[in-house]
Each structure stands twice: as structure tokens, then as C-alpha cells.
């Protein structure tokens, strides 16, 4: 695939088996257990960051 073809593909919605639909094909994996406050808990800054990322949303049918 050419670079521009891949870029177009990444911007297309992705239908999930559960019936949900991602707006695009760019995903963020979950936070590593080694991040956070040293005990595995997220910091307030990390919580705000993940909230902003979550605003991208998941469209459910």
C-alpha cells in the first residue's frame, strides 16, 4: 500500500464485532501498570489526559 492509501484507510471508520464503530483506526492502548503514582494508580494529570482522549468517542449502533 502507498503512504496516502494508508492515511486514507486510517481515517476511515472501523466497525467492531460488538456493533460499535470507531471514528477512525487510530487507537491508544491502556496505561501501563508501571505508570501512575508508584502504586499502580493513575495521577490526576493522567486521568485528565485519558478523559481528553476518550472524547474521541465510540459510536454505538
HELIX and SHEET records of a PDB file:
HELIX    1   1 UNK A    3  UNK A   10  1                                   8    
HELIX    2   2 UNK A   44  UNK A   54  1                                  11    
SHEET    1   A 3 UNK A  14  UNK A  15  0                                        
SHEET    2   A 3 UNK A  20  UNK A  22 -1                                        
SHEET    3   A 3 UNK A  58  UNK A  60 -1                                        
END                                                                             
